[in-house]
Amino acid sequence: MGAMRGQLFSLMIGLLFLVSLLTTFMWHKLDNKNLKIRRHLPKMKIAPRSTDSCKNCGESIKKALDIYYQTWRKQEDNFKNFSQQLSSRCHGLDKAIISQMNTPLGSKLVYDGEKKRTAQINAEFFSTFPKVSPFSNKTMASCAVVGNGGILANSQCGKMIDSAEFVIRCNLPPVSDGYEKHVGSKTNLVTVNPSILLDKYGSLMKRRRPFVEKLRNYGDSMMLLPAFSYGMNTPVSLRAFYTVEDFKSPIRPLFLNPRYLESLAVFWKSQGVKALRLSSGIMMTSLALEICDNVHLYGFWPFSIHPHSFQDLSNHYYDNKLAKKNVHAMPTEFNLLLKLHTQGVLQLHLGDCEPDHYY
C-alpha cells in the first residue's frame, strides 16, 4: 500500500513537471509571436495614444473585420450599377474638373461651401482652365486611392500601390524619406487642401520655393485644388497656379468644380453621410469609381487601433495631427466604403500587404 502511494506521488510530481514545461514552452512561443507582430508595427515618431482614445470602438472594429474577412470578389454588375449611379448624378468624367468647355467665359460659379457666394468667370480665371476635362473618354484599368491613415505605417504596401495604373493621393502626403516602402511614390493625381498652403507655406505670399520643392515628389501629376469651394480658397489657389507656372514645375494644377462637389454631397447624403463636408478620400474614391475599372483603397481606417495587432495608431501615417471636429463623418464614410467592398464594387486593403503582390 505504501509502495503504491509512493508511485502515485512520483507520477503526480512527474505530471506537474511536464505541465510546467509545456506552459513555459507555450509562453515562449506567444512571446516570439508577439515580438514578430511588434516588428511590423509603425515606427512612431511620437508617443502612441492610449487605448482610451478608442473607447467603445472595439465592437465597431470587430464588426468591420467580420465583414472584411469574407472572401472578396469583384461583382461586375454591382460595380457597373454603382458607377452608373455616380455618373448619372455627378458626371465626374466631364464635370469634376473645371474646364473651358464646361465653364465658359462670362458664366457664374456658385461656391459649394458658401452657397451665397458666386464667381464671375473673367478672362483671368478662364485662362487657368484646361480646354477640356482630362478625364473625358478615358478609363483606367486599375486605380489606387491612397488615404493617409496611420494604418499604412509599416504596411509594406508601396509596391502594390505603385503597380496600379493610376494612383490618387490626398493633401500632399510624404512619399519619400522611407515612406515609399509602405505607401509607394507613384502619383498621377494629388489633392491640395488650401489650409495646407496657409499653414505650411504662408499662403504663398513670401518664399514659394519650399512649396515648389515639395511638388517635385509628385512629378507631372495633376494637382487638384478646391479653388471655388470657399471665398478664401480662390486667391491662394490662383497663387499656387501661378507659382507652378513661374517656377516651370511639371505638375499640372487643376481646379475642382464646385458643381461636381455639390452633386457629390447630395449623392452621399442620400447614402447616409451627414457631415458639414465630405472628406478628400471619399471625393477621390467617387471620382475613381467613374474613371477606373478596378478601384483599390489604402489608408482608409477611422479608428485609432490597428485592426490586427490592436496597437495604437497615429492619425496619419506621417504625424498625429487630428482633423477638425464635426467637419467630416469618417466612421460613416468608412462603413459605406466597407459596404461597397462587400458588394464587390471596390476593394479595401486593411493592414499589411504582400510585398510581391501586383495588379
ZIFENSUL-V988867 format. One record per residue. RES is the residue in one letter. PSI is psi in degrees with one decimal (* if undefined). D_CENTER is the distance of its C-alpha to the mean C-alpha in Angstrom with 2 decimals. Layout:
BEGIN
res: (RES:RES)
psi: (PSI:PSI)
d_center: (D_CENTER:D_CENTER)
END
This chain:
BEGIN
res: (M:G:A:M:R:G:Q:L:F:S:L:M:I:G:L:L:F:L:V:S:L:L:T:T:F:M:W:H:K:L:D:N:K:N:L:K:I:R:R:H:L:P:K:M:K:I:A:P:R:S:T:D:S:C:K:N:C:G:E:S:I:K:K:A:L:D:I:Y:Y:Q:T:W:R:K:Q:E:D:N:F:K:N:F:S:Q:Q:L:S:S:R:C:H:G:L:D:K:A:I:I:S:Q:M:N:T:P:L:G:S:K:L:V:Y:D:G:E:K:K:R:T:A:Q:I:N:A:E:F:F:S:T:F:P:K:V:S:P:F:S:N:K:T:M:A:S:C:A:V:V:G:N:G:G:I:L:A:N:S:Q:C:G:K:M:I:D:S:A:E:F:V:I:R:C:N:L:P:P:V:S:D:G:Y:E:K:H:V:G:S:K:T:N:L:V:T:V:N:P:S:I:L:L:D:K:Y:G:S:L:M:K:R:R:R:P:F:V:E:K:L:R:N:Y:G:D:S:M:M:L:L:P:A:F:S:Y:G:M:N:T:P:V:S:L:R:A:F:Y:T:V:E:D:F:K:S:P:I:R:P:L:F:L:N:P:R:Y:L:E:S:L:A:V:F:W:K:S:Q:G:V:K:A:L:R:L:S:S:G:I:M:M:T:S:L:A:L:E:I:C:D:N:V:H:L:Y:G:F:W:P:F:S:I:H:P:H:S:F:Q:D:L:S:N:H:Y:Y:D:N:K:L:A:K:K:N:V:H:A:M:P:T:E:F:N:L:L:L:K:L:H:T:Q:G:V:L:Q:L:H:L:G:D:C:E:P:D:H:Y:Y)
psi: (-45.6:-35.1:-40.4:-43.1:-40.2:-40.9:-42.9:-42.2:-44.5:-39.9:-42.9:-41.8:-42.1:-42.5:-43.2:-39.4:-43.4:-43.2:-41.3:-43.6:-43.9:-42.5:-44.8:-41.9:-44.7:-43.4:-36.9:-43.0:-44.1:-39.1:-44.8:-40.7:-45.4:-35.7:-42.1:-40.8:-45.3:-31.7:-22.9:4.6:155.7:137.5:98.3:136.2:-5.1:162.2:131.2:149.8:155.3:154.6:-13.3:-23.4:-13.0:40.0:135.9:11.9:-3.7:-44.4:-37.2:-40.8:-43.6:-45.7:-42.5:-43.8:-37.2:-39.9:-45.2:-36.7:2.4:144.9:128.9:132.1:141.5:131.1:99.9:-40.8:-43.2:-41.0:-48.4:-42.1:-46.0:-41.4:-40.4:-35.3:-48.4:-45.9:-41.1:-26.3:-24.8:-25.1:49.5:-36.5:-42.0:-25.4:-6.7:-36.8:134.3:129.0:167.1:-23.5:-44.7:-7.3:82.7:159.8:131.0:-10.4:171.7:141.8:134.8:127.0:128.1:-22.7:-14.0:88.7:-24.2:-8.1:135.8:159.8:125.7:125.9:99.7:-177.1:-35.6:-48.7:-49.3:-36.6:-17.9:-8.4:142.6:159.5:-43.1:166.2:137.8:-8.9:-2.4:128.8:36.8:123.7:133.6:148.6:-43.3:141.0:139.1:121.0:117.5:108.8:175.8:17.5:149.4:-18.0:-20.6:-17.3:128.6:31.0:-14.7:27.4:-0.4:-50.3:-38.6:-43.6:-47.5:-15.1:-10.5:150.8:-36.1:123.4:125.8:130.0:160.6:130.4:48.2:55.9:157.3:135.0:20.5:-168.7:37.8:-19.6:-26.9:-27.4:-30.8:-25.8:-2.8:177.7:-17.5:133.9:125.5:-24.0:134.0:135.3:157.8:116.0:124.4:-22.6:-27.5:-41.4:-34.3:-49.9:-39.8:-24.2:23.5:35.6:18.5:31.9:-22.2:-113.9:127.4:-12.0:-41.7:-36.0:-45.3:-39.2:-36.2:-39.1:-18.8:-28.3:-19.2:8.6:-131.0:31.8:168.7:139.2:112.5:127.4:135.8:68.7:-25.9:37.2:-42.7:150.0:-38.9:-16.6:-29.5:-53.8:-38.5:-31.6:-38.8:-39.6:-36.7:-43.2:-48.5:-30.1:-45.2:-43.1:-46.3:-38.4:4.4:41.8:141.5:-12.9:150.7:102.0:134.4:155.3:131.0:139.4:121.3:-26.3:-38.0:-44.8:-36.9:-42.7:-34.0:-44.3:-42.4:-42.8:-50.0:-25.3:-37.4:-19.0:-7.2:2.0:113.4:98.4:159.8:-37.8:143.3:150.7:158.5:-34.8:-46.7:-27.5:-47.3:-31.4:-40.7:-45.0:-44.3:-36.8:-16.6:-31.8:-4.9:144.9:-30.2:124.3:126.4:133.7:135.4:149.7:15.8:101.0:109.1:3.3:156.3:11.8:135.7:136.6:-19.2:-47.8:-16.6:26.0:159.6:143.4:148.9:163.2:-41.2:163.1:-11.1:-14.5:179.0:27.0:126.2:148.6:158.3:139.8:148.4:23.0:-52.0:160.3:69.1:-49.7:-39.4:-45.2:-44.2:-43.7:-36.2:-39.1:-36.9:-38.5:-42.6:-33.1:-47.5:-27.7:-1.7:20.1:-41.4:169.3:120.1:141.7:116.8:129.6:-158.2:153.1:158.6:120.1:-29.1:18.3:133.0:165.1:*)
d_center: (75.27:74.41:73.30:70.89:69.36:68.91:67.18:64.88:64.03:63.27:61.06:59.04:58.63:57.42:54.90:53.56:53.22:51.28:48.92:48.36:47.60:45.18:43.31:43.07:41.75:39.04:37.86:37.83:35.62:33.18:33.16:32.35:29.55:28.04:28.50:26.61:23.68:23.82:23.78:20.31:18.83:16.84:19.47:19.05:20.49:20.99:22.79:20.74:20.85:23.35:22.61:24.12:20.76:19.74:23.06:23.44:20.01:21.70:22.73:19.33:17.87:20.94:20.61:16.98:18.17:21.34:19.53:17.00:19.95:21.84:22.32:19.77:21.32:20.32:22.52:23.46:25.21:22.40:19.96:22.62:23.45:20.02:19.35:22.83:22.34:19.46:21.56:24.73:23.37:20.88:22.11:18.97:20.83:23.51:22.33:18.67:20.05:23.30:26.06:29.82:30.25:28.40:29.29:32.93:34.86:36.31:33.83:32.05:28.41:27.64:24.84:22.31:21.92:25.69:27.60:30.91:29.93:30.49:30.57:33.43:32.36:34.89:35.54:33.29:30.19:31.21:31.61:27.94:26.79:26.65:29.42:27.28:23.67:22.05:20.88:24.30:25.65:22.95:20.91:18.87:19.43:15.96:12.49:9.35:6.10:4.12:1.27:4.87:6.40:9.99:10.09:9.35:12.55:15.46:13.78:15.64:12.92:13.68:16.38:14.76:11.76:14.49:16.72:14.90:16.97:14.33:11.12:8.82:7.14:6.84:9.87:11.83:10.25:12.97:13.48:17.10:19.47:18.58:14.78:15.03:16.41:13.28:10.46:12.93:14.33:14.65:13.30:14.63:12.85:11.31:11.24:13.43:14.04:17.83:17.90:16.72:19.77:21.88:21.00:20.73:22.94:25.57:24.72:26.03:29.52:30.80:29.67:27.09:27.19:24.50:22.02:23.30:23.15:19.45:18.96:20.77:17.73:16.42:19.83:20.72:17.33:17.00:16.04:15.27:16.78:17.55:21.17:22.79:20.81:22.92:26.16:25.14:22.31:24.86:26.96:24.24:22.38:25.77:26.36:23.16:24.46:27.90:26.74:25.11:28.36:30.68:29.18:28.92:25.30:24.19:20.86:21.18:20.49:20.04:19.99:18.03:20.72:21.28:22.99:19.93:17.78:20.72:21.02:17.37:18.03:21.23:19.77:17.15:19.88:22.06:19.59:19.76:17.15:19.34:17.74:18.85:15.82:12.76:9.38:8.05:5.08:8.18:10.29:8.78:8.72:12.25:13.27:12.30:14.41:17.23:17.26:16.42:18.55:16.06:12.33:10.24:6.77:5.71:4.61:4.91:8.32:10.16:13.21:14.79:16.42:15.49:16.10:18.66:20.33:20.07:19.88:18.38:14.89:14.07:11.61:9.64:10.44:12.83:14.36:15.06:15.20:14.81:13.64:16.68:18.15:18.73:16.51:13.54:14.02:10.97:13.14:14.59:11.49:10.44:14.10:14.23:11.45:13.39:16.48:15.43:14.78:18.34:19.73:18.68:16.86:13.56:12.72:10.28:10.58:11.29:13.20:15.03:15.44:18.86:19.36:21.51:19.59:18.96:18.52)
END
